[in-house]
Amino acid sequence: MKKIIITLLLIMAAFTHGAAQKFALVDMEYILRNIPAYERANEQLNQTSKKWQAEVEALNLQAQTLYKNYQNDIIFLSAEQKKAREEEILKKEKEASDLKKKYFSPEGELFKKRESLVGPIQDEIYNAVKAIAEQKGYQLVIDRASDNGIVFASPTADISNDVLAKLGYSK
């Protein structure tokens, strides 16, 4: 009876082992750092972001200056003048807020610019990963840069250099 059970367990283990899924890891941060087009796109995004942030800050500074002047002049102003100045300050603050929203909101210009500059690079990487996975029979490819749950992974499971080579950036 023991021999039959042991034999059955060995047969089940052999079938389970044969049906094991193959997986691989990629390090997207490593891959992106080694693609010059991504670095250029990031630099362009940073410059644009700084420029737009300066525009927003200039409007905020104008609003602050208007408010300080209002505070200094408040005792000399009539009720109508106070109301006009307050409206001017609120208008400038709203203008700054609207500009910030236009540039930096989730649907804003910076997001759209990032999509247009970085999206094609990410698509290329995805297609390269997919091609390698299909070629080598991987059922699952995990990004080790974004998954904090990976404590250890064998370097042989990492296909990041294969992806770079497929994209034409040999490492």
Backbone as ProteinMPNN parsed JSONL, in Angstrom:
{"seq_chain_A": "MKKIIITLLLIMAAFTHGAAQKFALVDMEYILRNIPAYERANEQLNQTSKKWQAEVEALNLQAQTLYKNYQNDIIFLSAEQKKAREEEILKKEKEASDLKKKYFSPEGELFKKRESLVGPIQDEIYNAVKAIAEQKGYQLVIDRASDNGIVFASPTADISNDVLAKLGYSK", "coords_chain_A": {"N_chain_A": [[0.822, -1.19, 0.0], [1.957, 1.262, 0.81], [3.862, 1.587, -1.17], [2.31, 1.977, -3.429], [1.046, 4.406, -2.846], [3.289, 6.111, -2.639], [4.247, 5.865, -5.246], [2.074, 6.969, -6.652], [2.19, 9.595, -5.646], [4.699, 10.389, -6.649], [4.167, 10.297, -9.406], [2.161, 12.246, -9.602], [3.652, 14.475, -8.798], [5.464, 14.616, -10.897], [3.764, 15.289, -13.043], [2.8, 17.747, -12.131], [5.159, 19.218, -12.015], [5.831, 19.272, -14.703], [3.855, 20.878, -15.74], [4.47, 23.338, -14.838], [4.595, 26.883, -14.742], [6.409, 29.19, -16.754], [8.281, 32.025, -15.922], [9.416, 35.447, -15.972], [11.515, 38.246, -15.136], [11.597, 41.804, -15.381], [13.349, 44.885, -15.212], [12.089, 47.812, -15.224], [12.924, 50.416, -14.616], [15.704, 50.244, -14.918], [15.828, 49.555, -17.63], [14.639, 51.838, -18.824], [16.46, 53.816, -18.018], [18.569, 53.213, -19.651], [17.87, 53.919, -22.181], [18.385, 56.322, -24.423], [16.505, 58.054, -25.689], [14.4, 58.145, -23.901], [15.569, 59.454, -21.737], [16.05, 61.946, -22.925], [13.407, 62.728, -23.443], [12.432, 62.882, -20.831], [14.013, 64.991, -19.856], [13.123, 67.068, -21.474], [10.46, 67.182, -20.617], [10.884, 67.951, -17.946], [11.995, 70.518, -18.294], [9.876, 71.853, -19.546], [7.947, 71.611, -17.548], [9.131, 73.118, -15.484], [9.118, 75.634, -16.684], [6.353, 76.109, -16.987], [5.604, 75.983, -14.31], [6.897, 78.237, -13.357], [5.393, 80.22, -14.631], [2.92, 79.904, -13.328], [3.686, 80.472, -10.692], [4.443, 83.141, -11.014], [1.973, 84.369, -11.471], [0.778, 83.812, -9.011], [2.461, 85.297, -7.357], [1.878, 87.864, -8.268], [-0.765, 88.03, -7.38], [-0.313, 87.884, -4.616], [1.12, 90.266, -4.248], [-0.8, 92.136, -4.988], [-2.574, 91.662, -2.878], [-1.027, 92.396, -0.626], [-0.64, 95.117, -1.173], [-3.283, 95.911, -1.043], [-3.799, 95.378, 1.66], [-2.117, 97.303, 2.807], [-3.305, 99.654, 1.893], [-5.885, 99.62, 2.796], [-7.184, 101.155, 4.795], [-7.519, 103.58, 3.582], [-9.293, 103.244, 1.568], [-12.473, 103.349, -0.084], [-15.663, 101.7, 0.331], [-16.484, 100.696, -2.152], [-14.066, 100.72, -3.555], [-12.602, 98.914, -2.011], [-14.066, 96.581, -2.514], [-13.637, 96.338, -5.279], [-10.856, 95.961, -5.382], [-10.63, 93.563, -3.912], [-12.002, 91.846, -5.62], [-10.296, 91.961, -7.805], [-8.008, 90.744, -6.733], [-9.02, 88.178, -6.16], [-9.666, 87.417, -8.76], [-7.11, 87.268, -9.92], [-5.979, 85.227, -8.35], [-7.672, 83.126, -9.066], [-7.065, 82.975, -11.754], [-4.41, 82.071, -11.6], [-4.849, 79.611, -10.363], [-6.461, 78.342, -12.299], [-4.646, 78.204, -14.416], [-2.711, 76.549, -13.318], [-4.208, 74.228, -13.046], [-4.761, 73.763, -15.749], [-2.222, 73.127, -16.754], [-1.129, 71.147, -14.966], [-3.0, 69.27, -14.041], [-4.564, 65.955, -13.878], [-5.63, 65.634, -16.43], [-4.237, 67.465, -17.776], [-1.955, 69.631, -19.662], [0.735, 68.826, -19.223], [0.488, 66.102, -18.663], [-0.538, 65.221, -21.116], [1.584, 65.868, -22.779], [3.567, 64.227, -21.7], [2.452, 61.743, -22.322], [2.626, 61.86, -25.125], [5.388, 61.969, -25.544], [6.63, 59.938, -23.983], [4.973, 57.743, -24.172], [5.194, 56.327, -26.76], [7.744, 55.167, -26.403], [7.353, 53.523, -24.194], [5.512, 51.801, -25.348], [7.114, 50.539, -27.281], [8.871, 49.157, -25.583], [7.062, 47.459, -24.278], [6.203, 45.912, -26.473], [8.625, 44.663, -27.146], [9.126, 43.176, -24.808], [6.894, 41.512, -24.874], [7.375, 40.092, -27.272], [9.748, 38.714, -26.624], [8.799, 37.197, -24.477], [6.909, 35.567, -25.775], [8.576, 34.244, -27.542], [10.316, 32.819, -25.837], [8.565, 31.421, -24.299], [7.374, 32.384, -21.912], [4.894, 32.701, -19.465], [4.336, 34.713, -17.764], [5.482, 37.939, -17.012], [7.138, 39.952, -14.827], [7.47, 43.207, -13.463], [10.17, 44.069, -11.745], [10.954, 46.455, -10.643], [8.697, 47.829, -9.878], [7.372, 46.174, -8.144], [7.221, 45.603, -4.878], [7.099, 43.27, -3.523], [8.913, 41.311, -4.218], [11.46, 39.599, -2.895], [13.79, 38.16, -3.386], [15.316, 37.303, -6.443], [16.463, 35.205, -8.964], [19.241, 36.064, -10.954], [19.147, 34.965, -13.475], [16.512, 34.943, -14.175], [15.928, 37.473, -14.918], [15.185, 39.436, -17.635], [15.905, 41.879, -18.605], [18.205, 42.88, -19.945], [17.973, 41.449, -22.304], [15.69, 42.621, -23.35], [16.617, 45.236, -23.773], [18.554, 44.665, -25.716], [16.913, 43.706, -27.765], [15.631, 46.058, -28.399], [17.687, 47.397, -29.499], [19.669, 48.475, -27.928], [22.261, 47.395, -26.798], [23.601, 45.807, -23.938]], "CA_chain_A": [[0.0, 0.0, 0.0], [2.856, 2.405, 0.866], [4.514, 1.727, -2.469], [1.32, 2.532, -4.363], [0.871, 5.825, -2.484], [4.527, 6.802, -3.014], [4.267, 5.892, -6.708], [1.082, 7.958, -7.064], [2.72, 10.922, -5.323], [5.765, 10.685, -7.613], [3.535, 10.559, -10.71], [1.513, 13.56, -9.494], [4.717, 15.477, -8.75], [6.015, 14.726, -12.249], [2.799, 16.046, -13.852], [2.77, 19.108, -11.614], [6.397, 19.857, -12.427], [5.759, 19.452, -16.146], [2.893, 21.932, -16.043], [4.897, 24.572, -14.169], [4.634, 28.047, -15.618], [7.675, 29.895, -16.842], [8.116, 33.454, -15.706], [10.642, 36.237, -16.085], [11.462, 39.563, -14.503], [12.251, 42.925, -16.051], [13.531, 46.06, -14.368], [11.727, 48.921, -16.106], [13.776, 51.575, -14.315], [16.997, 49.951, -15.554], [15.639, 49.629, -19.083], [14.407, 53.233, -19.205], [17.717, 54.561, -17.823], [19.495, 52.868, -20.722], [17.322, 54.342, -23.469], [18.642, 57.765, -24.537], [15.296, 58.792, -26.062], [13.625, 58.353, -22.669], [16.263, 60.493, -20.971], [15.775, 63.221, -23.607], [11.992, 63.046, -23.212], [12.313, 63.308, -19.427], [14.622, 66.316, -19.738], [12.197, 68.005, -22.109], [9.32, 67.318, -19.711], [11.318, 68.733, -16.791], [12.133, 71.913, -18.699], [8.523, 72.37, -19.766], [7.306, 71.696, -16.242], [9.712, 74.273, -14.782], [8.631, 76.853, -17.349], [4.951, 76.291, -16.633], [5.545, 76.267, -12.878], [7.296, 79.633, -13.207], [4.233, 81.022, -15.027], [1.93, 79.822, -12.249], [4.237, 81.198, -9.548], [4.399, 84.572, -11.322], [0.598, 84.816, -11.209], [0.579, 83.781, -7.552], [3.203, 86.434, -6.813], [1.084, 89.05, -8.576], [-1.907, 88.015, -6.461], [0.201, 88.239, -3.283], [1.466, 91.687, -4.275], [-2.082, 92.855, -4.939], [-3.122, 91.53, -1.532], [-0.219, 93.232, 0.286], [-0.989, 96.509, -1.447], [-4.632, 96.072, -0.513], [-3.674, 95.462, 3.123], [-1.499, 98.593, 3.138], [-4.174, 100.765, 1.508], [-7.27, 99.333, 3.192], [-7.797, 102.226, 5.6], [-7.757, 104.737, 2.718], [-10.194, 102.865, 0.481], [-13.922, 103.344, 0.132], [-16.254, 100.357, 0.248], [-16.448, 100.289, -3.551], [-12.669, 100.453, -3.894], [-12.244, 97.649, -1.35], [-14.694, 95.492, -3.255], [-12.953, 96.227, -6.569], [-9.529, 95.365, -5.131], [-10.832, 92.165, -3.52], [-12.358, 91.11, -6.84], [-9.074, 91.877, -8.608], [-7.162, 89.727, -6.088], [-9.66, 86.876, -6.391], [-9.527, 87.125, -10.19], [-5.716, 86.871, -10.161], [-5.81, 83.913, -7.725], [-8.39, 82.154, -9.894], [-6.27, 82.843, -12.974], [-3.271, 81.201, -11.26], [-5.392, 78.274, -10.11], [-6.88, 77.772, -13.58], [-3.445, 77.893, -15.188], [-2.111, 75.364, -12.691], [-5.058, 73.094, -13.422], [-4.572, 73.529, -17.186], [-0.918, 72.512, -16.989], [-0.679, 70.057, -14.096], [-4.049, 68.335, -13.618], [-4.447, 64.649, -14.528], [-5.976, 65.761, -17.842], [-3.565, 68.687, -18.202], [-0.985, 69.68, -20.752], [1.926, 68.046, -18.902], [0.115, 64.696, -18.833], [-0.647, 64.977, -22.557], [2.936, 65.927, -23.336], [4.234, 63.0, -21.258], [1.894, 60.659, -23.141], [3.123, 61.925, -26.499], [6.829, 61.745, -25.573], [7.046, 58.694, -23.325], [4.079, 56.656, -24.589], [5.77, 55.461, -27.799], [8.88, 54.422, -25.845], [6.774, 52.46, -23.375], [4.912, 50.829, -26.273], [8.22, 49.76, -27.838], [9.347, 48.253, -24.539], [6.025, 46.441, -24.105], [6.25, 45.002, -27.621], [9.848, 43.866, -27.028], [8.903, 42.21, -23.722], [5.912, 40.54, -25.371], [8.035, 39.244, -28.271], [10.669, 37.815, -25.916], [7.979, 36.257, -23.702], [6.339, 34.582, -26.693], [9.682, 33.457, -28.107], [10.891, 31.924, -24.83], [7.501, 30.678, -23.644], [7.029, 32.889, -20.58], [3.484, 33.009, -19.273], [4.229, 35.865, -16.873], [6.667, 38.791, -16.898], [6.886, 40.867, -13.714], [8.387, 44.342, -13.352], [10.746, 44.028, -10.398], [11.115, 47.821, -10.143], [7.453, 48.323, -9.294], [6.799, 45.206, -7.218], [7.989, 45.538, -3.637], [6.94, 41.947, -2.927], [9.991, 40.408, -4.611], [12.572, 39.664, -1.951], [14.958, 37.65, -4.105], [15.06, 36.705, -7.748], [17.69, 34.758, -9.614], [19.601, 36.913, -12.097], [18.806, 34.309, -14.738], [15.11, 35.214, -14.472], [15.828, 38.862, -15.364], [15.381, 39.545, -19.08], [16.043, 43.305, -18.919], [19.231, 43.06, -20.981], [17.408, 40.914, -23.547], [14.771, 43.647, -23.851], [17.458, 46.313, -24.309], [19.159, 44.178, -26.961], [15.838, 43.654, -28.767], [15.36, 47.454, -28.784], [18.875, 47.928, -30.156], [20.558, 49.094, -26.938], [22.964, 46.259, -26.184], [24.29, 46.024, -22.658]], "C_chain_A": [[0.869, 1.258, 0.0], [3.487, 2.662, -0.496], [3.566, 2.353, -3.489], [1.143, 4.026, -4.103], [2.1, 6.632, -2.903], [4.607, 6.931, -4.532], [3.283, 6.938, -7.237], [1.573, 9.388, -6.793], [3.814, 11.333, -6.291], [5.184, 11.025, -8.987], [2.873, 11.939, -10.69], [2.553, 14.68, -9.478], [5.31, 15.69, -10.131], [5.07, 15.526, -13.142], [2.749, 17.511, -13.411], [4.005, 19.871, -12.07], [6.37, 20.15, -13.927], [4.833, 20.595, -16.54], [3.28, 23.264, -15.405], [4.98, 25.704, -15.187], [6.015, 28.665, -15.605], [7.4, 31.381, -16.642], [9.468, 34.136, -15.83], [10.42, 37.564, -15.373], [12.103, 40.585, -15.431], [12.366, 44.051, -15.028], [13.305, 47.277, -15.257], [12.587, 50.156, -15.851], [15.13, 51.422, -14.999], [16.884, 50.105, -17.065], [15.498, 51.09, -19.518], [15.67, 54.087, -19.052], [18.697, 54.336, -18.97], [18.957, 53.175, -22.119], [17.48, 55.856, -23.571], [17.397, 58.585, -24.879], [14.429, 59.076, -24.835], [14.25, 59.457, -21.828], [16.005, 61.871, -21.591], [14.335, 63.658, -23.362], [11.788, 63.546, -21.789], [12.874, 64.706, -19.23], [13.713, 67.374, -20.339], [10.976, 68.239, -21.225], [9.683, 68.164, -18.49], [11.439, 70.214, -17.132], [10.766, 72.561, -18.899], [7.806, 72.575, -18.439], [7.822, 72.904, -15.461], [9.204, 75.583, -15.37], [7.187, 77.137, -16.942], [4.787, 76.606, -15.15], [5.922, 77.719, -12.617], [6.148, 80.568, -13.592], [3.193, 81.062, -13.907], [2.412, 80.622, -11.037], [4.223, 82.703, -9.777], [2.991, 85.125, -11.071], [0.3, 84.827, -9.712], [1.277, 84.966, -6.879], [2.452, 87.741, -7.081], [-0.109, 89.156, -7.633], [-1.468, 88.402, -5.054], [0.539, 89.723, -3.195], [0.2, 92.525, -4.219], [-2.667, 92.815, -3.536], [-2.35, 92.396, -0.528], [-0.531, 94.706, 0.082], [-2.37, 96.839, -0.902], [-4.581, 96.228, 1.008], [-3.094, 96.808, 3.553], [-2.446, 99.764, 2.897], [-5.581, 100.664, 2.08], [-7.932, 100.486, 3.965], [-8.132, 103.459, 4.76], [-8.819, 104.475, 1.647], [-11.662, 102.952, 0.876], [-14.418, 101.911, 0.002], [-16.201, 99.834, -1.182], [-15.032, 99.923, -3.989], [-12.191, 99.136, -3.261], [-12.789, 96.461, -2.141], [-13.979, 95.269, -4.593], [-11.589, 95.561, -6.397], [-9.651, 93.892, -4.764], [-11.165, 91.308, -4.742], [-11.131, 90.923, -7.735], [-8.142, 90.796, -8.05], [-7.728, 88.333, -6.353], [-9.527, 86.453, -7.861], [-8.11, 86.618, -10.494], [-5.444, 85.489, -9.554], [-6.486, 82.821, -8.546], [-7.62, 81.908, -11.195], [-5.078, 81.902, -12.736], [-3.743, 79.766, -11.053], [-5.808, 77.593, -11.408], [-5.682, 77.377, -14.433], [-2.763, 76.639, -14.643], [-2.898, 74.108, -13.084], [-4.848, 72.734, -14.892], [-3.279, 72.769, -17.453], [-0.712, 71.198, -16.24], [-1.763, 69.094, -13.624], [-3.865, 66.991, -14.324], [-4.818, 64.669, -16.017], [-5.236, 66.937, -18.472], [-2.532, 68.507, -19.29], [0.261, 68.832, -20.473], [1.658, 66.552, -19.081], [0.064, 64.348, -20.321], [0.736, 64.954, -23.207], [3.724, 64.673, -22.952], [3.752, 61.811, -22.09], [2.49, 60.667, -24.541], [4.624, 61.624, -26.581], [7.24, 60.368, -25.062], [6.201, 57.498, -23.779], [4.667, 55.755, -25.662], [6.955, 54.621, -27.301], [8.364, 53.252, -25.011], [6.131, 51.38, -24.253], [5.987, 49.942, -26.895], [8.722, 48.727, -26.83], [8.345, 47.113, -24.345], [6.086, 45.421, -25.239], [7.495, 44.112, -27.583], [9.696, 42.797, -25.95], [7.947, 41.115, -24.198], [6.558, 39.58, -26.365], [8.977, 38.247, -27.601], [9.886, 36.769, -25.129], [7.394, 35.175, -24.601], [7.423, 33.655, -27.245], [10.206, 32.425, -27.111], [9.841, 31.176, -24.017], [7.185, 31.124, -22.224], [5.537, 33.184, -20.521], [3.292, 34.299, -18.476], [5.557, 36.61, -16.859], [6.327, 39.861, -15.87], [7.925, 41.981, -13.729], [8.904, 44.379, -11.922], [10.908, 45.425, -9.813], [9.846, 48.313, -9.453], [6.83, 47.36, -8.29], [7.688, 45.071, -5.993], [7.934, 44.16, -2.998], [8.055, 40.975, -3.276], [11.169, 40.613, -3.671], [13.866, 39.226, -2.624], [14.504, 37.082, -5.445], [16.41, 36.343, -8.364], [17.991, 35.685, -10.793], [19.252, 36.277, -13.442], [17.349, 34.554, -15.13], [14.909, 36.622, -15.024], [16.154, 38.952, -16.856], [15.559, 41.008, -19.521], [17.071, 43.55, -20.021], [18.771, 42.514, -22.329], [16.473, 41.943, -24.188], [15.566, 44.795, -24.468], [18.088, 45.898, -25.637], [18.123, 44.148, -28.083], [15.507, 45.056, -29.282], [16.557, 48.101, -29.476], [19.828, 48.654, -29.227], [21.269, 47.977, -26.182], [23.67, 46.669, -24.923], [25.18, 44.85, -22.398]], "O_chain_A": [[0.572, 2.215, -0.715], [3.628, 3.808, -0.922], [3.982, 3.165, -4.314], [1.095, 4.82, -5.043], [1.964, 7.72, -3.462], [4.99, 7.98, -5.049], [3.606, 7.698, -8.15], [1.386, 10.28, -7.621], [3.866, 12.487, -6.716], [5.663, 11.942, -9.653], [3.004, 12.709, -11.642], [2.341, 15.727, -10.09], [5.628, 16.82, -10.502], [5.527, 16.362, -13.922], [2.666, 18.409, -14.249], [3.913, 21.033, -12.466], [6.855, 21.197, -14.356], [5.029, 21.212, -17.587], [2.498, 24.214, -15.431], [5.381, 25.506, -16.334], [6.704, 28.666, -14.585], [6.408, 31.916, -17.136], [10.518, 33.494, -15.797], [9.293, 37.945, -15.056], [13.034, 40.27, -16.173], [11.567, 44.144, -14.096], [14.214, 47.722, -15.958], [12.938, 50.867, -16.793], [15.64, 52.372, -15.593], [17.744, 50.714, -17.701], [16.153, 51.528, -20.464], [15.919, 54.978, -19.864], [19.558, 55.177, -19.228], [19.528, 52.74, -23.119], [16.783, 56.596, -22.877], [17.257, 59.71, -24.398], [13.798, 60.129, -24.746], [13.543, 60.297, -21.272], [15.769, 62.844, -20.875], [14.078, 64.834, -23.102], [11.061, 64.513, -21.562], [12.283, 65.52, -18.52], [13.553, 68.455, -19.772], [10.51, 69.371, -21.098], [8.889, 68.996, -18.049], [11.031, 71.068, -16.346], [10.538, 73.691, -18.465], [7.14, 73.59, -18.233], [7.039, 73.63, -14.848], [8.896, 76.524, -14.639], [6.843, 78.267, -16.594], [3.93, 77.406, -14.775], [5.333, 78.365, -11.751], [5.95, 81.598, -12.948], [2.655, 82.121, -13.582], [1.638, 81.36, -10.427], [4.013, 83.467, -8.835], [2.838, 86.216, -10.523], [-0.353, 85.741, -9.209], [0.742, 85.561, -5.944], [2.398, 88.618, -6.219], [-0.428, 90.24, -7.145], [-2.16, 89.157, -4.371], [0.273, 90.363, -2.177], [0.134, 93.511, -3.486], [-3.198, 93.816, -3.054], [-2.955, 93.052, 0.321], [-0.671, 95.457, 1.048], [-2.592, 97.924, -0.364], [-5.239, 97.102, 1.572], [-3.531, 97.386, 4.548], [-2.396, 100.759, 3.62], [-6.393, 101.562, 1.856], [-9.123, 100.745, 3.79], [-8.938, 104.29, 5.176], [-9.197, 105.383, 0.907], [-12.038, 102.668, 2.014], [-13.668, 101.019, -0.394], [-15.907, 98.659, -1.403], [-14.826, 98.942, -4.703], [-11.476, 98.354, -3.888], [-12.087, 95.484, -2.401], [-13.747, 94.126, -4.987], [-11.217, 94.692, -7.186], [-8.874, 93.064, -5.24], [-10.673, 90.189, -4.88], [-10.948, 89.868, -8.343], [-7.556, 90.025, -8.81], [-6.993, 87.419, -6.726], [-9.304, 85.28, -8.161], [-7.939, 85.652, -11.238], [-4.758, 84.67, -10.166], [-5.945, 81.727, -8.704], [-7.537, 80.777, -11.673], [-4.778, 81.046, -13.569], [-3.105, 78.822, -11.519], [-5.543, 76.407, -11.603], [-5.7, 76.34, -15.095], [-2.302, 75.785, -15.4], [-2.321, 73.071, -13.409], [-4.766, 71.558, -15.246], [-3.249, 71.867, -18.29], [-0.183, 70.24, -16.804], [-1.46, 68.174, -12.864], [-3.088, 66.899, -15.274], [-4.366, 63.813, -16.778], [-5.569, 67.36, -19.58], [-2.272, 67.403, -19.768], [0.787, 68.19, -21.382], [2.507, 65.823, -19.593], [0.565, 63.303, -20.736], [1.016, 64.125, -24.072], [4.459, 64.121, -23.77], [4.552, 60.975, -22.51], [2.821, 59.614, -25.085], [5.086, 61.08, -27.585], [8.102, 59.714, -25.65], [6.678, 56.363, -23.767], [4.651, 54.534, -25.507], [7.136, 53.486, -27.74], [8.871, 52.134, -25.108], [6.199, 50.192, -23.936], [5.797, 48.732, -27.023], [8.965, 47.572, -27.178], [8.73, 45.947, -24.259], [6.028, 44.215, -25.001], [7.427, 42.938, -27.946], [10.089, 41.647, -26.151], [8.175, 39.932, -23.948], [6.311, 38.375, -26.306], [9.003, 37.072, -27.967], [10.257, 35.595, -25.111], [7.382, 34.0, -24.234], [7.217, 32.451, -27.394], [10.506, 31.292, -27.488], [10.185, 30.383, -23.14], [6.764, 30.304, -21.408], [4.984, 33.832, -21.41], [2.22, 34.903, -18.508], [6.62, 36.006, -16.716], [5.346, 40.589, -16.023], [9.107, 41.739, -13.976], [8.155, 44.686, -10.995], [10.993, 45.567, -8.593], [9.919, 49.132, -8.537], [5.842, 47.711, -7.645], [8.774, 44.495, -6.062], [8.649, 43.902, -2.03], [8.133, 39.901, -2.678], [11.793, 41.674, -3.658], [14.911, 39.854, -2.448], [13.446, 36.463, -5.552], [17.371, 37.108, -8.279], [17.086, 36.047, -11.544], [19.081, 36.982, -14.436], [16.989, 34.391, -16.296], [13.837, 36.935, -15.543], [17.251, 38.594, -17.287], [15.376, 41.324, -20.696], [16.829, 44.345, -20.929], [19.135, 43.049, -23.376], [16.464, 42.115, -25.406], [15.234, 45.273, -25.552], [18.148, 46.694, -26.574], [18.42, 44.521, -29.218], [15.148, 45.229, -30.447], [16.457, 49.22, -29.98], [20.71, 49.377, -29.691], [20.906, 47.659, -25.049], [24.263, 47.745, -24.845], [25.863, 44.808, -21.375]]}, "name": "protein", "num_of_chains": 1, "seq": "MKKIIITLLLIMAAFTHGAAQKFALVDMEYILRNIPAYERANEQLNQTSKKWQAEVEALNLQAQTLYKNYQNDIIFLSAEQKKAREEEILKKEKEASDLKKKYFSPEGELFKKRESLVGPIQDEIYNAVKAIAEQKGYQLVIDRASDNGIVFASPTADISNDVLAKLGYSK"}
